[in-house]
Amino acid sequence: MAQTNVNIRMDEELKKQFDKFCSDIGMTMTTAICVFAKKAVKEQKIPFEITADPFYSTANIKRLEKAISDLDNGKGSKHELIEVKDE
């Protein structure tokens, strides 16, 4: 079977961590990505569940940015965090 090159971009630290992970399980990054591709093609889906962390949703981030901006501009109010101990 003919081979081809695929170039991808990823965060440098993620690449280092992924490379170490692949090495730890006895395969190269190329092999791991090929395993992923073969499974995705065979199953016709991403072979694992992908979910979004609601905390990092675009809507929540925009609300947080607006709240910070409002506070920086003297709008709104700050509240003190009170720690409650379980009895």
C-alpha positions as CSV (number, residue, x, y, z in Angstrom):
1,M,0.0,0.0,0.0
2,A,1.4,3.4,-0.9
3,Q,2.3,5.7,1.9
4,T,1.7,9.5,2.2
5,N,2.7,12.2,4.6
6,V,0.2,14.1,6.8
7,N,1.3,17.3,8.5
8,I,-0.6,18.5,11.6
9,R,-0.1,21.4,14.0
10,M,-0.5,21.1,17.8
11,D,0.7,22.7,20.9
12,E,4.4,21.9,21.6
13,E,3.7,20.8,25.2
14,L,0.9,18.5,24.0
15,K,3.1,17.0,21.4
16,K,5.8,16.2,24.0
17,Q,3.2,14.7,26.3
18,F,1.6,12.6,23.5
19,D,5.0,11.5,22.3
20,K,5.9,10.3,25.8
21,F,2.5,8.6,26.2
22,C,2.9,6.8,22.9
23,S,6.4,5.7,23.9
24,D,5.1,4.4,27.2
25,I,2.6,2.2,25.5
26,G,5.2,1.0,22.9
27,M,4.2,2.8,19.8
28,T,5.1,5.9,17.8
29,M,2.9,8.9,17.4
30,T,2.5,7.9,13.7
31,T,1.2,4.5,14.7
32,A,-1.2,6.0,17.3
33,I,-2.6,8.4,14.7
34,C,-3.0,5.6,12.1
35,V,-4.8,3.4,14.7
36,F,-7.2,6.4,15.3
37,A,-7.7,6.9,11.6
38,K,-8.4,3.2,10.9
39,K,-10.9,2.9,13.7
40,A,-12.7,6.2,12.7
41,V,-13.0,5.0,9.1
42,K,-14.2,1.5,10.1
43,E,-16.8,2.8,12.6
44,Q,-17.6,6.0,10.6
45,K,-17.4,8.1,13.7
46,I,-14.9,9.5,16.2
47,P,-14.0,6.4,18.2
48,F,-14.6,8.0,21.6
49,E,-17.1,10.4,23.1
50,I,-16.5,14.1,22.7
51,T,-18.2,16.4,25.1
52,A,-17.8,20.1,25.9
53,D,-17.0,21.2,29.4
54,P,-19.9,23.7,30.0
55,F,-17.7,25.9,32.1
56,Y,-15.6,26.6,29.0
57,S,-18.5,27.2,26.7
58,T,-18.3,30.3,24.5
59,A,-21.4,31.8,26.3
60,N,-19.9,31.3,29.7
61,I,-16.6,32.8,28.7
62,K,-18.4,35.9,27.1
63,R,-20.4,36.3,30.3
64,L,-17.3,36.1,32.4
65,E,-15.4,38.6,30.2
66,K,-18.4,41.0,30.4
67,A,-18.6,40.7,34.2
68,I,-14.8,41.4,34.5
69,S,-15.2,44.4,32.1
70,D,-18.1,45.7,34.1
71,L,-16.2,45.5,37.4
72,D,-13.2,47.2,35.8
73,N,-15.5,50.0,34.6
74,G,-17.0,50.5,38.1
75,K,-20.3,48.7,37.3
76,G,-21.7,45.9,39.4
77,S,-20.5,44.9,42.8
78,K,-17.9,42.5,44.3
79,H,-18.9,40.0,46.8
80,E,-16.7,38.4,49.5
81,L,-16.4,34.6,49.4
82,I,-17.4,33.2,52.8
83,E,-16.2,29.7,53.6
84,V,-18.7,27.4,55.3
85,K,-17.5,24.5,57.3
86,D,-19.5,21.2,57.3
87,E,-20.4,20.0,60.8
